[in-house]
Amino acid sequence: MTEAIDPFVLSLDRDAPPSHATPMLRAVWHGLRGDWDAAHELAQAQDDAEGAWVHAWLHRIEGDLGNADYWYRRANRPARRDDTRDEGLEIARALTRSP
């Protein structure tokens, strides 16, 4: 059985995120590809726990752990210090499961 995340991971080698991707999934796509500014712009535009989680992850990538911790609290999630790519894929996996 193919996991819902697989098409997303494959899309990371393409020129654009999947056409059905939500704004936060597009933010993660840009973040995983190293386009922090595009990802951050999308994350800033969504004022909910999902957006805060993506926002926290992006500030970790940037190296601003204090700001990341603030956004983890807003997302009601524990602060992370593990591999940022792993967390990005975890976020994408959670977003592809969302209704």
DSSP file (Angstrom, degrees, kcal/mol; ACC not computed):
  #  RESIDUE AA STRUCTURE BP1 BP2  ACC     N-H-->O    O-->H-N    N-H-->O    O-->H-N    TCO  KAPPA ALPHA  PHI   PSI    X-CA   Y-CA   Z-CA
    1    1 A M              0   0    0      0, 0.0     2,-0.3     0, 0.0     0, 0.0   0.000 360.0 360.0 360.0 130.3    0.0    0.0    0.0
    2    2 A T        -     0   0    0      1,-0.1     2,-0.2     2,-0.0     0, 0.0  -0.610 360.0-126.9 -80.5 134.1    1.4    3.4   -1.0
    3    3 A E    >   -     0   0    0     -2,-0.3     3,-1.5     1,-0.1    -1,-0.1  -0.556  17.3-122.0 -79.5 145.8    1.5    6.0    1.8
    4    4 A A  T 3> S+     0   0    0      1,-0.3     4,-0.5    -2,-0.2    -1,-0.1   0.762 110.2  61.7 -59.4 -25.8   -0.1    9.3    1.0
    5    5 A I  H 3> S+     0   0    0      1,-0.2     4,-2.4     2,-0.1     3,-0.4   0.751  82.9  81.7 -72.8 -24.3    3.2   11.1    1.6
    6    6 A D  H <> S+     0   0    0     -3,-1.5     4,-2.5     1,-0.3     5,-0.2   0.886  89.9  48.1 -55.2 -48.3    5.0    9.3   -1.2
    7    7 A P  H  > S+     0   0    0      0, 0.0     4,-1.7     0, 0.0    -1,-0.3   0.880 111.8  52.6 -61.2 -34.4    3.7   11.6   -4.1
    8    8 A F  H  X S+     0   0    0     -4,-0.5     4,-0.7    -3,-0.4    -2,-0.2   0.946 109.3  47.7 -64.0 -47.6    4.7   14.6   -2.0
    9    9 A V  H >< S+     0   0    0     -4,-2.4     3,-1.2     1,-0.2     4,-0.3   0.913 111.5  50.7 -60.6 -43.1    8.2   13.3   -1.5
   10   10 A L  H >< S+     0   0    0     -4,-2.5     3,-1.4     1,-0.3    -1,-0.2   0.843 102.3  62.0 -63.0 -32.4    8.5   12.5   -5.2
   11   11 A S  H >< S+     0   0    0     -4,-1.7     3,-2.1     1,-0.3    -1,-0.3   0.682  82.2  80.6 -68.7 -16.6    7.4   16.1   -6.0
   12   12 A L  T << S+     0   0    0     -3,-1.2    -1,-0.3    -4,-0.7    -2,-0.2   0.728  91.0  52.9 -63.3 -19.8   10.4   17.5   -4.2
   13   13 A D  T <  S+     0   0    0     -3,-1.4    -1,-0.3    -4,-0.3    -2,-0.2   0.388  99.3  83.7 -93.0   2.0   12.4   16.8   -7.3
   14   14 A R  S <  S-     0   0    0     -3,-2.1    -3,-0.0     2,-0.1     0, 0.0  -0.445  88.9-110.9-100.1 176.3    9.9   18.7   -9.5
   15   15 A D  S    S+     0   0    0     -2,-0.1    -3,-0.1     1,-0.1    -1,-0.1   0.594  96.3  28.6 -83.8 -11.9    9.6   22.4  -10.3
   16   16 A A  S    S-     0   0    0     -5,-0.2    -2,-0.1    13,-0.0     3,-0.1  -0.989  84.9-102.2-147.6 152.8    6.4   22.9   -8.4
   17   17 A P        -     0   0    0      0, 0.0     9,-0.1     0, 0.0    -9,-0.1  -0.256  62.9 -70.1 -67.6 164.5    4.5   21.5   -5.4
   18   18 A P    >   -     0   0    0      0, 0.0     3,-1.9     0, 0.0    11,-0.1  -0.275  44.0-124.8 -55.3 140.8    1.6   19.1   -6.0
   19   19 A S  T 3  S+     0   0    0      1,-0.3     0, 0.0    -3,-0.1     0, 0.0   0.781 110.0  51.9 -61.6 -27.7   -1.3   21.0   -7.5
   20   20 A H  T 3  S+     0   0    0      2,-0.0    -1,-0.3     0, 0.0     2,-0.1   0.440  82.5 127.3 -87.2  -0.3   -3.6   19.8   -4.7
   21   21 A A    <   -     0   0    0     -3,-1.9    75,-0.0     4,-0.1     0, 0.0  -0.320  58.0-129.0 -65.9 135.3   -1.2   20.9   -1.9
   22   22 A T     >  -     0   0    0      1,-0.1     4,-2.5    73,-0.1     5,-0.2  -0.278  34.1 -97.6 -69.6 166.1   -2.7   23.1    0.9
   23   23 A P  H  > S+     0   0    0      0, 0.0     4,-2.1     0, 0.0     5,-0.1   0.894 125.9  47.9 -55.8 -40.4   -0.8   26.3    1.7
   24   24 A M  H  > S+     0   0    0      2,-0.2     4,-2.2     1,-0.2     5,-0.1   0.861 110.4  50.8 -72.1 -33.0    1.0   24.7    4.6
   25   25 A L  H  > S+     0   0    0      2,-0.2     4,-2.3     1,-0.2    -1,-0.2   0.879 110.7  49.8 -68.8 -36.1    2.0   21.7    2.6
   26   26 A R  H  X S+     0   0    0     -4,-2.5     4,-2.6     2,-0.2    -2,-0.2   0.888 108.4  53.7 -65.8 -38.0    3.3   24.1   -0.1
   27   27 A A  H  X S+     0   0    0     -4,-2.1     4,-2.7    -5,-0.2    -2,-0.2   0.928 109.9  46.4 -61.3 -44.9    5.2   25.9    2.7
   28   28 A V  H  X S+     0   0    0     -4,-2.2     4,-3.0     2,-0.2     5,-0.2   0.909 110.3  54.4 -63.6 -41.2    6.8   22.6    3.8
   29   29 A W  H  X S+     0   0    0     -4,-2.3     4,-1.2     1,-0.2    -2,-0.2   0.939 111.9  43.4 -57.1 -48.9    7.6   21.8    0.1
   30   30 A H  H  <>S+     0   0    0     -4,-2.6     5,-2.7     1,-0.2     4,-0.4   0.911 113.7  52.0 -64.1 -41.9    9.4   25.1   -0.2
   31   31 A G  H ><5S+     0   0    0     -4,-2.7     3,-1.2     1,-0.2    -2,-0.2   0.907 108.3  49.7 -61.8 -43.0   11.2   24.6    3.1
   32   32 A L  H 3<5S+     0   0    0     -4,-3.0    -1,-0.2     1,-0.3    -2,-0.2   0.762 110.7  51.5 -68.1 -24.0   12.4   21.2    2.3
   33   33 A R  T 3<5S-     0   0    0     -4,-1.2    -1,-0.3    -3,-0.3    -2,-0.2   0.429 121.4-106.8 -92.1  -0.3   13.8   22.5   -1.0
   34   34 A G  T < 5S+     0   0    0     -3,-1.2     2,-1.3    -4,-0.4    -3,-0.2   0.567  80.2 129.2  89.9   8.7   15.6   25.4    0.7
   35   35 A D     >< +     0   0    0     -5,-2.7     4,-2.0     1,-0.2     5,-0.2  -0.627  25.4 165.7 -96.0  75.9   13.4   28.2   -0.3
   36   36 A W  H  >  +     0   0    0     -2,-1.3     4,-3.2     1,-0.2     5,-0.2   0.877  68.0  55.1 -61.3 -42.5   12.9   29.6    3.2
   37   37 A D  H  > S+     0   0    0      1,-0.2     4,-2.3     2,-0.2    -1,-0.2   0.923 110.0  44.7 -61.8 -45.9   11.5   33.0    2.1
   38   38 A A  H  > S+     0   0    0      1,-0.2     4,-1.7     2,-0.2    -1,-0.2   0.916 116.1  48.1 -63.5 -42.0    8.6   31.4    0.1
   39   39 A A  H  X S+     0   0    0     -4,-2.0     4,-2.4     1,-0.2    -2,-0.2   0.920 111.8  49.2 -63.8 -44.4    7.9   28.9    2.9
   40   40 A H  H  X S+     0   0    0     -4,-3.2     4,-2.7     1,-0.2    -1,-0.2   0.881 106.6  55.5 -65.6 -39.0    7.9   31.6    5.6
   41   41 A E  H  X S+     0   0    0     -4,-2.3     4,-0.9    -5,-0.2    -1,-0.2   0.918 111.0  45.1 -59.8 -43.7    5.6   33.9    3.6
   42   42 A L  H  < S+     0   0    0     -4,-1.7     3,-0.5     1,-0.2     4,-0.4   0.918 113.1  50.2 -65.3 -43.9    3.0   31.0    3.4
   43   43 A A  H >< S+     0   0    0     -4,-2.4     3,-1.2     1,-0.2    -2,-0.2   0.889 106.8  54.6 -64.4 -39.4    3.4   30.1    7.1
   44   44 A Q  H 3< S+     0   0    0     -4,-2.7    -1,-0.2     1,-0.2    -2,-0.2   0.782 101.8  60.1 -63.9 -26.3    3.0   33.7    8.2
   45   45 A A  T 3< S+     0   0    0     -4,-0.9     2,-0.7    -3,-0.5    -1,-0.2   0.591  93.0  71.6 -80.9 -10.3   -0.3   33.9    6.4
   46   46 A Q    <   -     0   0    0     -3,-1.2     2,-1.2    -4,-0.4    -1,-0.1  -0.903  62.8-167.2-114.4 108.8   -2.0   31.1    8.3
   47   47 A D        +     0   0    0     -2,-0.7     2,-0.3     4,-0.1    -3,-0.1  -0.566  53.0  86.0 -97.9  70.6   -2.9   32.0   11.9
   48   48 A D  S  > S-     0   0    0     -2,-1.2     4,-2.4     1,-0.0     5,-0.2  -0.880  93.8 -82.9-150.4-177.2   -3.7   28.6   13.5
   49   49 A A  H  > S+     0   0    0     -2,-0.3     4,-2.2     1,-0.2     5,-0.2   0.863 125.8  53.0 -63.5 -36.8   -1.9   25.7   15.1
   50   50 A E  H  > S+     0   0    0      2,-0.2     4,-2.0     1,-0.2    -1,-0.2   0.939 111.6  45.3 -63.5 -47.2   -0.9   24.1   11.8
   51   51 A G  H  > S+     0   0    0      1,-0.2     4,-2.5     2,-0.2    -2,-0.2   0.872 111.3  53.5 -63.7 -37.5    0.6   27.4   10.6
   52   52 A A  H  X S+     0   0    0     -4,-2.4     4,-2.7     2,-0.2    23,-0.2   0.878 107.0  51.8 -65.8 -37.6    2.4   27.8   13.9
   53   53 A W  H  X S+     0   0    0     -4,-2.2     4,-2.3     2,-0.2    -2,-0.2   0.940 112.8  44.0 -64.3 -46.5    4.0   24.3   13.6
   54   54 A V  H  X S+     0   0    0     -4,-2.0     4,-2.4     1,-0.2    -2,-0.2   0.913 113.2  52.7 -63.0 -41.7    5.3   25.0   10.2
   55   55 A H  H  X S+     0   0    0     -4,-2.5     4,-2.0     2,-0.2    -2,-0.2   0.908 108.9  49.6 -60.2 -44.4    6.4   28.5   11.3
   56   56 A A  H  X S+     0   0    0     -4,-2.7     4,-1.7     1,-0.2    -1,-0.2   0.936 110.5  50.1 -60.4 -47.6    8.3   26.9   14.3
   57   57 A W  H  X S+     0   0    0     -4,-2.3     4,-2.1     1,-0.2    -2,-0.2   0.898 108.9  52.0 -58.9 -42.7   10.0   24.4   12.0
   58   58 A L  H  X S+     0   0    0     -4,-2.4     4,-2.2     1,-0.2    -1,-0.2   0.891 107.0  52.0 -64.4 -38.7   11.1   27.1    9.6
   59   59 A H  H  X>S+     0   0    0     -4,-2.0     5,-2.1     2,-0.2     4,-1.0   0.811 107.0  54.4 -69.7 -27.2   12.7   29.2   12.4
   60   60 A R  H  <5S+     0   0    0     -4,-1.7     3,-0.5     2,-0.2    -2,-0.2   0.924 107.3  50.0 -65.1 -44.3   14.6   26.0   13.4
   61   61 A I  H  <5S+     0   0    0     -4,-2.1    -2,-0.2     1,-0.3    -1,-0.2   0.912 110.2  50.8 -58.3 -41.9   15.9   25.8    9.8
   62   62 A E  H  <5S-     0   0    0     -4,-2.2    -1,-0.3    -5,-0.1    -2,-0.2   0.747 116.2-118.0 -67.3 -24.5   16.9   29.4   10.1
   63   63 A G  T  <5S+     0   0    0     -4,-1.0     2,-1.3    -3,-0.5    -3,-0.2   0.517  74.8 129.5  95.9   6.8   18.7   28.8   13.3
   64   64 A D     >< +     0   0    0     -5,-2.1     4,-2.3     1,-0.2    -1,-0.1  -0.675  25.8 168.8 -95.3  80.7   16.5   31.1   15.4
   65   65 A L  H  > S+     0   0    0     -2,-1.3     4,-2.7     1,-0.2    -1,-0.2   0.827  71.1  56.8 -68.4 -33.1   15.7   28.7   18.2
   66   66 A G  H  > S+     0   0    0      2,-0.2     4,-1.7     1,-0.2    -1,-0.2   0.931 111.4  42.9 -62.3 -45.3   14.1   31.3   20.5
   67   67 A N  H  > S+     0   0    0      2,-0.2     4,-2.0     1,-0.2    -2,-0.2   0.892 112.7  54.1 -66.6 -40.1   11.6   32.3   17.8
   68   68 A A  H  X S+     0   0    0     -4,-2.3     4,-2.5     1,-0.2    -2,-0.2   0.928 105.9  52.6 -58.7 -45.3   11.1   28.6   17.0
   69   69 A D  H  X S+     0   0    0     -4,-2.7     4,-2.2     1,-0.2    -1,-0.2   0.892 106.2  53.8 -59.8 -39.9   10.2   27.9   20.6
   70   70 A Y  H  X S+     0   0    0     -4,-1.7     4,-1.9     1,-0.2    -1,-0.2   0.933 111.1  45.5 -57.7 -46.5    7.7   30.7   20.6
   71   71 A W  H  X S+     0   0    0     -4,-2.0     4,-1.8     1,-0.2    -2,-0.2   0.833 108.0  56.6 -71.3 -32.1    5.9   29.2   17.6
   72   72 A Y  H  X>S+     0   0    0     -4,-2.5     5,-2.6     2,-0.2     4,-0.5   0.921 107.7  49.3 -62.0 -41.7    6.0   25.7   19.1
   73   73 A R  H ><5S+     0   0    0     -4,-2.2     3,-1.2     1,-0.2    -2,-0.2   0.925 109.8  50.9 -62.1 -42.6    4.2   27.0   22.1
   74   74 A R  H 3<5S+     0   0    0     -4,-1.9    -1,-0.2     1,-0.3    -2,-0.2   0.831 112.0  47.6 -62.3 -31.4    1.6   28.7   19.7
   75   75 A A  H 3<5S-     0   0    0     -4,-1.8    -1,-0.3   -23,-0.2    -2,-0.2   0.515 111.6-124.3 -85.0  -5.9    1.3   25.3   18.0
   76   76 A N  T <<5S+     0   0    0     -3,-1.2    -3,-0.2    -4,-0.5    -2,-0.1   0.918  70.7 124.7  59.0  45.5    0.9   23.5   21.4
   77   77 A R      < -     0   0    0     -5,-2.6    -1,-0.2    -6,-0.1    -2,-0.2  -0.942  67.8 -99.7-131.2 152.3    3.8   21.2   20.5
   78   78 A P        -     0   0    0      0, 0.0     2,-0.0     0, 0.0    -5,-0.0  -0.442  46.4-100.6 -70.4 146.0    7.0   20.5   22.3
   79   79 A A        -     0   0    0     -2,-0.1     2,-0.3     1,-0.1   -10,-0.1  -0.357  41.0-145.1 -63.4 146.2   10.1   22.3   21.0
   80   80 A R        +     0   0    0      1,-0.1    -1,-0.1    -3,-0.1    -8,-0.1  -0.837  31.2 171.0-117.2 152.5   12.3   20.1   18.7
   81   81 A R        +     0   0    0     -2,-0.3     3,-0.1     2,-0.1    -1,-0.1   0.206  52.3 102.6-139.2  10.5   16.0   19.9   18.2
   82   82 A D  S    S-     0   0    0      1,-0.2     2,-0.1     2,-0.1    -2,-0.1  -0.029  89.3 -41.3 -83.2-167.5   16.3   16.8   16.0
   83   83 A D     >  -     0   0    0      1,-0.1     4,-1.8     2,-0.1    -1,-0.2  -0.348  48.5-146.6 -61.8 127.7   16.9   16.8   12.3
   84   84 A T  H  > S+     0   0    0      1,-0.2     4,-2.6     2,-0.2     5,-0.2   0.850  97.3  55.7 -68.5 -33.3   14.9   19.5   10.5
   85   85 A R  H  > S+     0   0    0      2,-0.2     4,-2.5     1,-0.2     5,-0.2   0.927 106.4  51.5 -63.5 -42.8   14.3   17.4    7.4
   86   86 A D  H  > S+     0   0    0      1,-0.2     4,-2.0     2,-0.2    -2,-0.2   0.920 111.7  46.7 -59.3 -43.4   12.8   14.6    9.5
   87   87 A E  H  X S+     0   0    0     -4,-1.8     4,-2.8     2,-0.2    -1,-0.2   0.909 109.3  54.5 -67.4 -39.5   10.5   17.1   11.1
   88   88 A G  H  X S+     0   0    0     -4,-2.6     4,-2.6     1,-0.2    -2,-0.2   0.920 110.4  46.1 -58.2 -43.7    9.5   18.6    7.8
   89   89 A L  H  X S+     0   0    0     -4,-2.5     4,-2.6     2,-0.2    -1,-0.2   0.861 110.9  53.4 -67.7 -34.6    8.6   15.2    6.5
   90   90 A E  H  X S+     0   0    0     -4,-2.0     4,-2.4    -5,-0.2    -2,-0.2   0.918 110.0  47.5 -64.0 -42.9    6.7   14.5    9.7
   91   91 A I  H  X S+     0   0    0     -4,-2.8     4,-2.7     2,-0.2    -2,-0.2   0.942 112.2  49.5 -62.4 -46.8    4.7   17.7    9.2
   92   92 A A  H  X S+     0   0    0     -4,-2.6     4,-2.2     1,-0.2    -2,-0.2   0.910 109.8  51.7 -59.1 -42.3    4.0   16.8    5.5
   93   93 A R  H  X S+     0   0    0     -4,-2.6     4,-0.9     1,-0.2    -1,-0.2   0.922 111.3  47.2 -60.2 -44.8    2.9   13.4    6.6
   94   94 A A  H  X S+     0   0    0     -4,-2.4     4,-0.8     1,-0.2     3,-0.4   0.897 112.5  49.9 -64.0 -39.8    0.5   14.9    9.1
   95   95 A L  H  < S+     0   0    0     -4,-2.7     3,-0.3     1,-0.2    -1,-0.2   0.823 106.1  54.5 -70.9 -30.8   -0.8   17.4    6.5
   96   96 A T  H  < S+     0   0    0     -4,-2.2    -1,-0.2     1,-0.2    -2,-0.2   0.703 108.1  51.5 -76.3 -17.0   -1.4   14.7    3.9
   97   97 A R  H  < S+     0   0    0     -4,-0.9    -1,-0.2    -3,-0.4    -2,-0.2   0.659  88.1 104.7 -86.7 -18.1   -3.6   12.9    6.5
   98   98 A S     <        0   0    0     -4,-0.8    -3,-0.0    -3,-0.3    -4,-0.0  -0.302 360.0 360.0 -65.8 146.5   -5.7   16.0    7.3
   99   99 A P              0   0    0      0, 0.0    -1,-0.1     0, 0.0    -3,-0.1   0.504 360.0 360.0 -66.1 360.0   -9.2   16.1    5.8
